[in-house]
């Protein structure tokens, strides 16, 4: 066998060994990626289930959080209730005035 052919065969063997090593490395990377993707898919499913629970039981969750806040910080809860009450009163009183201003502006604009 000529030396050039021997060199080519040796080179071919080295390339095939390198390809086999790269294949093993790629399979390892794909297995890691598959693990990460399955974890991401589980987290996505958990998020979807959590969103379903929130849609179904949102008011109960809000009441429970409000009760927890009242029990944990009663003064803070009373302060927020007072602010909410004042806001509601202000909006109720200001709605009529806002409608008057809207009518006036629409007349001035010629709408």
Number of C-alpha atoms within 10 A of each C-alpha: 5 6 8 9 10 11 11 11 12 12 12 12 12 12 12 12 12 12 12 12 12 12 12 12 12 12 12 12 12 12 12 12 12 12 12 12 12 12 12 12 12 12 12 12 12 12 12 12 12 12 13 12 12 14 10 11 11 13 11 11 13 12 11 12 12 13 14 13 14 14 11 11 12 13 12 12 17 12 12 12 12 12 12 12 12 12 12 12 12 11 13 11 11 12 12 11 12 12 11 12 12 12 13 12 12 11 10 9 8 7 7
